[in-house]
Amino acid sequence: MTTVTVRRSRDGAYDGFECHGHAGYAEEGEDIVCAGISALVINTVNCLQDLLKIPLSVEYDDDGNIECRLQKTDEKTQLLIDSMIHGLEWIQLQYGNKYLAVNEA
């Protein structure tokens, strides 16, 4: 199962997110659920960095885990992360809670 946890600051703004685990929908290299999750999460990180120039720290590891910490947020940042969550929730709805959990902390 893949778990995506979106974190909020005390004022309710997003301050980061992390993605851990493999969906386990199919064999590695053929797992469309894992591919969809990865595409959404990585695209969000890339858009935050490249399009919005948001200061952030990103850590990746060889197992596919990603942790992103934002140093500041604005309306566009909030919208990008809302969009990521929306896409993830659609994957979760389509394929089930067995493969993906989306949480807020």
Long-range contacts (C-beta under 8 A, 24 or more apart in sequence): 1-98, 1-99, 1-100, 1-101, 2-33, 2-34, 2-37, 2-99, 2-100, 2-101, 3-100, 3-101, 3-103, 4-37, 4-41, 4-88, 4-100, 4-101, 4-102, 4-103, 5-103, 5-104, 5-105, 6-81, 6-85, 6-102, 6-103, 6-104, 6-105, 7-104, 7-105, 8-104, 8-105, 13-73, 13-78, 14-70, 14-73, 14-77, 14-78, 14-81, 15-69, 15-70, 15-73, 16-56, 16-67, 16-68, 16-69, 16-70, 17-41, 17-44, 17-67, 17-68, 17-81, 17-84, 18-65, 18-66, 18-67, 18-68, 19-64, 19-65, 19-66, 19-67, 20-65, 21-65, 22-64, 23-95, 23-99, 23-100, 24-98, 24-99, 25-95, 25-99, 33-91, 33-95, 33-99, 33-100, 34-64, 36-87, 36-91, 37-88, 37-91, 37-100, 38-64, 40-84, 40-87, 40-88, 40-91, 41-66, 41-84, 41-88, 42-66, 43-84, 44-68, 44-80, 44-81, 44-83, 44-84, 47-80, 48-77, 48-80, 52-76, 52-77, 52-80
